[in-house]
Amino acid sequence: MTSTSHVPAHTDPAAPTAAPTGGLADSTVRRLALGLSTGALTWSAVSFVYGFDVAGDPALMITDLGGLAFQIGAQGLLTIMLRTGATGVSRVARGMVQAERVLLALAMVWSLVHGLFPAARDTVWLGILDAFWPLSMLGMFVLGVKIAITGRWRGAARLWPLVAESWVVVTLPTLAIFGTSVSNVVGAAHLLVGYTTLGLILAFRPDLVRGGK
C-alpha cells in the first residue's frame, strides 16, 4: 500500500529586511538623519571660521552655501517628522510640518541665490525672502515643542528636537546681549550640540521615532 503525504504550504510572509519606522524604513531614517548631521556640522564649521555676519566674497558665498547644506538636512528631518507623525496624526498636526517645509524651502531659495548670484543680493524680492530664514528657524522651534508634548517619539528623540530647534531662541538673544563675537561661538556650538547630535541619535536609534501613542 502506498501512502502520500503533503508538505504544508508556507504562507507566512517573509521577514522584512529592515524594521519599519512609522512610514519609513530604518535605513531611510538613518540616511536622512545622517544628512541632517552632515548639514549641521558643515554650517557649524563654516560659522566657527567666518561667523554669521559676513561681508564680501568668498566668505559670504561659503557661509550661504554652508547654511544651505544645513537647510537640506533639515528638510530631511521634516520628512522623518511627517512620515512618522512626530507632531501628531491630525490634519492640523501634519499641516504644521508641511507649513514649515514651505518656510524652509523659501529660506533655501534665499541661501542659494544670495550665495551664488551677487548681483541679486540688493533686490527687493530677495530681501523679502531673507525674512524666511528666521521664520523657518522659529517654526522649527515650534515643532520641537509640539514633538515633546505629543510624545509619539520616545526617549532622547522626544526631547532632543527641542534642544536642537531652540537655536533661534538661544542665538538671537545672545547676539542682542553679548554681541557678534559671542553669538558666533554660541550659534556654531549650538549646531553641534543640537542638530548634529539629533541626527546621530536618530541614525543610531531609528526605533525611537516609531509612534508611541
PASEBA-1860 file (N, C-alpha, C; in nm, 3 decimals):
! residues 213
1> MTSTSHVP> 0.086/-0.119/0.000/0.000/0.000/0.000/0.089/0.124/0.000 ~ 0.057/0.216/-0.087/0.138/0.338/-0.100/0.065/0.454/-0.036 ~ 0.135/0.526/0.047/0.075/0.644/0.112/0.149/0.769/0.066 ~ 0.076/0.873/0.058/0.136/1.002/0.019/0.114/1.102/0.131 ~ 0.205/1.189/0.145/0.192/1.294/0.245/0.215/1.427/0.178 ~ 0.149/1.526/0.229/0.157/1.659/0.170/0.242/1.749/0.259 ~ 0.333/1.820/0.198/0.415/1.916/0.273/0.333/2.041/0.294 ~ 0.320/2.083/0.420/0.238/2.204/0.445/0.295/2.323/0.369
9> AHTDPAAP> 0.204/2.401/0.316/0.248/2.522/0.244/0.290/2.628/0.345 ~ 0.395/2.697/0.313/0.442/2.806/0.400/0.381/2.935/0.348 ~ 0.288/2.985/0.424/0.218/3.106/0.381/0.259/3.229/0.460 ~ 0.348/3.208/0.561/0.388/3.323/0.640/0.469/3.419/0.555 ~ 0.444/3.548/0.567/0.520/3.644/0.487/0.666/3.647/0.530 ~ 0.752/3.677/0.434/0.894/3.685/0.466/0.922/3.801/0.558 ~ 1.018/3.782/0.646/1.053/3.887/0.740/1.113/4.005/0.664 ~ 1.075/4.125/0.701/1.129/4.241/0.632/1.277/4.256/0.658
17> TAAPTGGL> 1.347/4.311/0.563/1.491/4.330/0.579/1.522/4.443/0.675 ~ 1.432/4.535/0.693/1.453/4.643/0.789/1.321/4.670/0.859 ~ 1.327/4.686/0.990/1.206/4.712/1.066/1.147/4.845/1.025 ~ 1.016/4.849/1.003/0.956/4.974/0.962/0.957/5.075/1.074 ~ 0.979/5.201/1.042/0.977/5.308/1.140/0.871/5.407/1.095 ~ 0.750/5.394/1.155/0.640/5.473/1.105/0.617/5.439/0.960 ~ 0.622/5.539/0.873/0.607/5.515/0.730/0.739/5.505/0.658 ~ 0.850/5.490/0.732/0.983/5.486/0.672/1.058/5.362/0.718
25> ADSTVRRL> 1.140/5.306/0.630/1.231/5.200/0.670/1.342/5.260/0.756 ~ 1.397/5.179/0.845/1.504/5.226/0.931/1.621/5.281/0.849 ~ 1.650/5.217/0.738/1.762/5.262/0.655/1.738/5.403/0.601 ~ 1.613/5.435/0.570/1.580/5.569/0.520/1.593/5.672/0.631 ~ 1.547/5.635/0.751/1.562/5.725/0.865/1.710/5.755/0.889 ~ 1.792/5.651/0.883/1.935/5.671/0.905/1.995/5.763/0.800 ~ 1.957/5.742/0.675/2.012/5.824/0.567/1.973/5.970/0.584 ~ 1.846/5.996/0.613/1.801/6.133/0.631/1.862/6.196/0.756
33> ALGLSTGA> 1.875/6.117/0.862/1.931/6.167/0.986/2.078/6.202/0.971 ~ 2.153/6.118/0.899/2.293/6.148/0.876/2.309/6.270/0.784 ~ 2.214/6.291/0.695/2.213/6.412/0.614/2.196/6.536/0.701 ~ 2.109/6.525/0.803/2.092/6.635/0.897/2.221/6.664/0.972 ~ 2.285/6.559/1.024/2.410/6.576/1.098/2.518/6.637/1.010 ~ 2.527/6.589/0.886/2.629/6.641/0.795/2.606/6.787/0.763 ~ 2.481/6.824/0.736/2.449/6.962/0.705/2.474/7.055/0.822 ~ 2.434/7.012/0.943/2.455/7.094/1.062/2.604/7.108/1.093
41> LTWSAVSF> 2.677/6.998/1.077/2.822/7.002/1.100/2.890/7.097/1.001 ~ 2.847/7.094/0.877/2.903/7.183/0.775/2.880/7.329/0.810 ~ 2.756/7.362/0.843/2.723/7.502/0.878/2.796/7.544/1.005 ~ 2.808/7.453/1.101/2.880/7.484/1.224/3.026/7.516/1.195 ~ 3.091/7.431/1.114/3.232/7.451/1.083/3.254/7.584/1.012 ~ 3.169/7.613/0.915/3.179/7.740/0.841/3.158/7.859/0.935 ~ 3.064/7.844/1.028/3.033/7.953/1.120/3.144/7.976/1.221 ~ 3.211/7.868/1.264/3.325/7.886/1.353/3.436/7.966/1.283
49> VYGFDVAG> 3.450/7.946/1.154/3.556/8.014/1.078/3.518/8.157/1.044 ~ 3.397/8.178/0.992/3.358/8.308/0.938/3.256/8.383/1.025 ~ 3.186/8.313/1.112/3.078/8.376/1.187/2.949/8.380/1.107 ~ 2.848/8.448/1.162/2.717/8.455/1.097/2.692/8.589/1.030 ~ 2.774/8.688/1.059/2.759/8.822/1.000/2.880/8.848/0.912 ~ 2.868/8.811/0.785/2.982/8.810/0.693/2.962/8.914/0.584 ~ 3.069/8.978/0.542/3.063/9.072/0.431/3.172/9.037/0.331 ~ 3.135/9.032/0.203/3.233/9.009/0.098/3.258/8.863/0.067
57> DPALMITD> 3.279/8.837/-0.060/3.310/8.701/-0.107/3.461/8.678/-0.096 ~ 3.506/8.553/-0.082/3.426/8.431/-0.092/3.358/8.390/0.038 ~ 3.387/8.462/0.149/3.331/8.422/0.278/3.178/8.421/0.276 ~ 3.119/8.521/0.212/2.973/8.530/0.208/2.914/8.413/0.132 ~ 2.973/8.378/0.019/2.924/8.266/-0.058/2.937/8.136/0.022 ~ 3.051/8.118/0.088/3.075/7.995/0.164/2.976/7.981/0.279 ~ 2.951/8.090/0.350/2.857/8.082/0.463/2.714/8.058/0.416 ~ 2.677/8.120/0.304/2.542/8.096/0.250/2.525/7.951/0.208
65> LGGLAFQI> 2.625/7.894/0.142/2.615/7.756/0.098/2.626/7.659/0.215 ~ 2.700/7.699/0.319/2.702/7.617/0.441/2.565/7.614/0.506 ~ 2.499/7.731/0.508/2.362/7.735/0.560/2.267/7.652/0.475 ~ 2.288/7.654/0.343/2.204/7.573/0.254/2.221/7.424/0.281 ~ 2.345/7.383/0.309/2.368/7.242/0.342/2.289/7.203/0.467 ~ 2.286/7.291/0.565/2.205/7.265/0.684/2.057/7.257/0.650 ~ 2.010/7.350/0.567/1.868/7.353/0.532/1.826/7.226/0.459 ~ 1.913/7.174/0.373/1.883/7.049/0.304/1.868/6.936/0.406
73> GAQGLLTI> 1.960/6.932/0.503/1.949/6.831/0.609/1.824/6.848/0.691 ~ 1.786/6.974/0.717/1.664/7.000/0.795/1.539/6.955/0.721 ~ 1.540/6.966/0.588/1.427/6.914/0.510/1.416/6.762/0.528 ~ 1.529/6.695/0.538/1.527/6.552/0.566/1.465/6.522/0.702 ~ 1.498/6.605/0.801/1.438/6.590/0.933/1.287/6.608/0.927 ~ 1.242/6.706/0.851/1.098/6.728/0.837/1.029/6.610/0.769 ~ 1.099/6.546/0.676/1.044/6.425/0.613/1.022/6.315/0.717 ~ 1.120/6.297/0.804/1.105/6.198/0.910/0.987/6.234/1.000
81> MLRTGATG> 0.978/6.361/1.037/0.867/6.406/1.123/0.732/6.376/1.058 ~ 0.720/6.411/0.931/0.592/6.397/0.863/0.554/6.251/0.847 ~ 0.649/6.168/0.806/0.619/6.028/0.777/0.598/5.944/0.902 ~ 0.645/5.992/1.017/0.626/5.917/1.141/0.522/5.981/1.233 ~ 0.460/6.089/1.188/0.359/6.155/1.269/0.415/6.213/1.398 ~ 0.534/6.272/1.390/0.602/6.319/1.511/0.522/6.423/1.587 ~ 0.451/6.509/1.515/0.373/6.614/1.580/0.229/6.573/1.605 ~ 0.194/6.451/1.568/0.058/6.401/1.580/0.006/6.360/1.444
89> VSRVARGM> -0.109/6.297/1.443/-0.162/6.243/1.317/-0.284/6.320/1.267 ~ -0.324/6.426/1.337/-0.438/6.505/1.291/-0.397/6.589/1.172 ~ -0.495/6.642/1.102/-0.466/6.725/0.985/-0.390/6.850/1.025 ~ -0.425/6.909/1.138/-0.357/7.029/1.185/-0.212/6.998/1.221 ~ -0.191/6.886/1.292/-0.055/6.849/1.333/0.034/6.825/1.213 ~ -0.017/6.755/1.114/0.062/6.730/0.993/0.079/6.858/0.912 ~ -0.023/6.944/0.915/-0.014/7.071/0.844/0.096/7.161/0.899 ~ 0.125/7.149/1.030/0.234/7.227/1.089/0.367/7.193/1.024
97> VQAERVLL> 0.389/7.065/0.999/0.515/7.022/0.937/0.519/7.067/0.791 ~ 0.406/7.055/0.723/0.401/7.097/0.583/0.426/7.247/0.570 ~ 0.370/7.325/0.661/0.391/7.470/0.658/0.538/7.503/0.680 ~ 0.601/7.431/0.771/0.743/7.453/0.796/0.827/7.416/0.674 ~ 0.787/7.315/0.601/0.860/7.278/0.480/0.856/7.391/0.378 ~ 0.744/7.461/0.369/0.733/7.574/0.277/0.823/7.688/0.323 ~ 0.816/7.721/0.452/0.901/7.828/0.506/1.048/7.799/0.480 ~ 1.087/7.675/0.505/1.227/7.636/0.488/1.267/7.638/0.341
105> ALAMVWSL> 1.176/7.597/0.254/1.207/7.597/0.110/1.231/7.739/0.060 ~ 1.153/7.835/0.107/1.173/7.974/0.068/1.306/8.028/0.122 ~ 1.341/7.987/0.245/1.470/8.026/0.300/1.585/7.964/0.220 ~ 1.564/7.844/0.169/1.666/7.778/0.088/1.688/7.853/-0.044 ~ 1.580/7.904/-0.102/1.595/7.983/-0.224/1.682/8.105/-0.196 ~ 1.658/8.171/-0.082/1.741/8.286/-0.045/1.888/8.246/-0.033 ~ 1.916/8.137/0.036/2.054/8.093/0.057/2.124/8.067/-0.076 ~ 2.054/7.999/-0.166/2.112/7.964/-0.294/2.139/8.088/-0.379
113> VHGLFPAA> 2.039/8.174/-0.392/2.054/8.292/-0.477/2.152/8.391/-0.416 ~ 2.141/8.414/-0.286/2.230/8.510/-0.219/2.375/8.463/-0.225 ~ 2.395/8.333/-0.221/2.530/8.281/-0.224/2.593/8.281/-0.361 ~ 2.514/8.248/-0.463/2.571/8.227/-0.597/2.550/8.342/-0.694 ~ 2.461/8.435/-0.662/2.431/8.543/-0.756/2.444/8.679/-0.686 ~ 2.565/8.728/-0.673/2.588/8.855/-0.603/2.506/8.972/-0.655 ~ 2.477/8.974/-0.785/2.403/9.086/-0.843/2.260/9.094/-0.789 ~ 2.209/8.983/-0.737/2.070/8.981/-0.688/2.060/9.015/-0.539
121> RDTVWLGI> 2.171/9.035/-0.473/2.169/9.049/-0.327/2.095/9.173/-0.277 ~ 2.092/9.277/-0.358/2.026/9.401/-0.315/1.885/9.416/-0.372 ~ 1.832/9.313/-0.434/1.698/9.323/-0.492/1.592/9.313/-0.382 ~ 1.477/9.372/-0.410/1.369/9.375/-0.311/1.315/9.235/-0.284 ~ 1.296/9.158/-0.390/1.236/9.025/-0.372/1.325/8.934/-0.289 ~ 1.457/8.948/-0.304/1.546/8.865/-0.224/1.548/8.913/-0.079 ~ 1.532/9.044/-0.061/1.521/9.096/0.074/1.398/9.042/0.147 ~ 1.289/9.024/0.071/1.168/8.965/0.131/1.192/8.820/0.168
129> LDAFWPLS> 1.259/8.746/0.081/1.289/8.606/0.110/1.380/8.591/0.231 ~ 1.462/8.691/0.256/1.554/8.686/0.370/1.479/8.665/0.501 ~ 1.357/8.716/0.509/1.278/8.703/0.632/1.243/8.558/0.664 ~ 1.246/8.473/0.562/1.207/8.334/0.586/1.315/8.252/0.655 ~ 1.438/8.302/0.661/1.542/8.234/0.738/1.504/8.229/0.886 ~ 1.488/8.345/0.952/1.449/8.339/1.093/1.310/8.279/1.115 ~ 1.218/8.303/1.021/1.084/8.246/1.036/1.089/8.094/1.034 ~ 1.170/8.039/0.943/1.180/7.893/0.935/1.244/7.834/1.061
137> MLGMFVLG> 1.343/7.904/1.117/1.406/7.855/1.239/1.311/7.865/1.358 ~ 1.231/7.971/1.361/1.130/7.982/1.465/1.025/7.872/1.451 ~ 0.991/7.841/1.325/0.897/7.731/1.301/0.951/7.598/1.349 ~ 1.080/7.575/1.332/1.142/7.452/1.381/1.131/7.444/1.533 ~ 1.146/7.556/1.600/1.132/7.558/1.747/0.991/7.518/1.788 ~ 0.892/7.570/1.717/0.753/7.535/1.747/0.731/7.384/1.730 ~ 0.789/7.327/1.625/0.776/7.183/1.604/0.845/7.105/1.715 ~ 0.959/7.154/1.762/1.027/7.087/1.872/0.941/7.081/1.996
145> VKIAITGR> 0.873/7.191/2.026/0.781/7.194/2.141/0.667/7.095/2.120 ~ 0.612/7.093/2.000/0.498/7.004/1.970/0.539/6.857/1.980 ~ 0.658/6.823/1.934/0.705/6.684/1.943/0.718/6.642/2.089 ~ 0.774/6.730/2.171/0.791/6.697/2.313/0.657/6.677/2.382 ~ 0.558/6.760/2.347/0.426/6.750/2.410/0.351/6.627/2.360 ~ 0.358/6.603/2.230/0.282/6.492/2.171/0.331/6.356/2.217 ~ 0.461/6.338/2.223/0.517/6.215/2.279/0.511/6.093/2.189 ~ 0.496/6.112/2.060/0.499/5.996/1.970/0.641/5.945/1.951
153> WRGAARLW> 0.738/6.035/1.949/0.877/5.993/1.953/0.915/5.966/2.098 ~ 1.009/5.876/2.119/1.039/5.831/2.254/1.184/5.862/2.292 ~ 1.208/5.860/2.423/1.344/5.875/2.474/1.408/6.006/2.431 ~ 1.536/5.998/2.393/1.610/6.117/2.352/1.550/6.180/2.228 ~ 1.488/6.100/2.142/1.428/6.153/2.019/1.309/6.244/2.049 ~ 1.247/6.225/2.166/1.134/6.310/2.203/1.181/6.448/2.248 ~ 1.290/6.455/2.321/1.333/6.580/2.382/1.440/6.653/2.303 ~ 1.525/6.579/2.228/1.636/6.646/2.162/1.595/6.739/2.050
161> PLVAESWV> 1.483/6.716/1.980/1.441/6.816/1.882/1.420/6.953/1.945 ~ 1.371/6.957/2.069/1.351/7.085/2.136/1.486/7.150/2.167 ~ 1.585/7.068/2.205/1.720/7.122/2.226/1.775/7.177/2.096 ~ 1.767/7.098/1.989/1.822/7.140/1.860/1.751/7.263/1.806 ~ 1.620/7.262/1.815/1.541/7.365/1.749/1.524/7.490/1.834 ~ 1.591/7.492/1.950/1.596/7.615/2.029/1.705/7.708/1.978 ~ 1.768/7.674/1.865/1.880/7.753/1.813/1.844/7.901/1.800 ~ 1.729/7.930/1.743/1.694/8.069/1.718/1.665/8.143/1.848
169> VVTLPTLA> 1.606/8.076/1.947/1.571/8.145/2.072/1.690/8.152/2.167 ~ 1.799/8.087/2.133/1.923/8.098/2.209/2.019/8.197/2.142 ~ 2.035/8.184/2.012/2.137/8.262/1.940/2.100/8.409/1.927 ~ 1.976/8.438/1.891/1.938/8.578/1.870/1.945/8.661/1.998 ~ 1.894/8.612/2.113/1.913/8.689/2.237/2.060/8.704/2.275 ~ 2.141/8.601/2.247/2.285/8.611/2.275/2.347/8.723/2.193 ~ 2.304/8.734/2.067/2.354/8.841/1.982/2.317/8.978/2.038 ~ 2.193/8.991/2.083/2.146/9.120/2.134/2.216/9.159/2.265
177> IFGTSVSN> 2.248/9.060/2.346/2.305/9.089/2.478/2.457/9.099/2.475 ~ 2.521/9.003/2.407/2.667/8.993/2.415/2.741/9.034/2.288 ~ 2.668/9.053/2.179/2.732/9.097/2.056/2.770/8.983/1.964 ~ 2.829/9.020/1.852/2.854/8.926/1.743/2.955/8.818/1.779 ~ 3.066/8.855/1.842/3.172/8.758/1.866/3.126/8.643/1.954 ~ 3.049/8.674/2.056/2.998/8.570/2.145/2.889/8.488/2.077 ~ 2.800/8.556/2.007/2.688/8.485/1.943/2.738/8.392/1.832 ~ 2.847/8.428/1.766/2.904/8.341/1.663/2.946/8.208/1.724
185> VVGAAHLL> 3.014/8.214/1.836/3.060/8.091/1.904/2.941/8.012/1.956 ~ 2.848/8.081/2.020/2.730/8.013/2.076/2.648/7.947/1.965 ~ 2.625/8.019/1.855/2.545/7.965/1.746/2.610/7.845/1.681 ~ 2.742/7.853/1.657/2.812/7.741/1.594/2.816/7.620/1.687 ~ 2.840/7.645/1.816/2.845/7.534/1.911/2.707/7.471/1.929 ~ 2.603/7.554/1.925/2.467/7.503/1.941/2.430/7.408/1.828 ~ 2.480/7.436/1.709/2.454/7.346/1.596/2.513/7.207/1.621 ~ 2.628/7.202/1.686/2.690/7.073/1.717/2.611/6.999/1.824
193> VGYTTLGL> 2.579/7.071/1.931/2.507/7.010/2.043/2.365/6.973/2.003 ~ 2.304/7.057/1.920/2.165/7.037/1.885/2.142/6.951/1.763 ~ 2.147/7.010/1.645/2.109/6.939/1.523/2.205/6.825/1.486 ~ 2.336/6.848/1.503/2.430/6.741/1.469/2.405/6.619/1.557 ~ 2.388/6.643/1.686/2.362/6.533/1.780/2.227/6.469/1.755 ~ 2.125/6.549/1.725/1.993/6.493/1.696/2.000/6.397/1.578 ~ 2.072/6.435/1.473/2.086/6.346/1.359/2.150/6.214/1.397 ~ 2.251/6.220/1.483/2.318/6.097/1.526/2.225/6.010/1.611
201> ILAFRPDL> 2.146/6.074/1.696/2.050/5.999/1.778/1.953/5.922/1.689 ~ 1.897/5.990/1.590/1.800/5.925/1.501/1.866/5.820/1.413 ~ 1.992/5.843/1.374/2.062/5.748/1.288/2.092/5.619/1.363 ~ 2.133/5.629/1.488/2.170/5.510/1.565/2.050/5.445/1.634 ~ 1.944/5.522/1.657/1.825/5.466/1.722/1.698/5.503/1.645 ~ 1.684/5.457/1.521/1.563/5.492/1.444/1.436/5.436/1.506 ~ 1.450/5.336/1.592/1.331/5.280/1.656/1.262/5.381/1.748 ~ 1.333/5.485/1.790/1.275/5.583/1.882/1.168/5.670/1.816
209> VRGGK> 1.164/5.672/1.684/1.066/5.758/1.617/0.940/5.680/1.576 ~ 0.929/5.555/1.621/0.804/5.484/1.599/0.699/5.541/1.692 ~ 0.578/5.557/1.640/0.471/5.619/1.717/0.450/5.553/1.851 ~ 0.455/5.634/1.956/0.436/5.581/2.092/0.296/5.601/2.144 ~ 0.214/5.675/2.073/0.077/5.699/2.119/-0.021/5.671/2.006
END
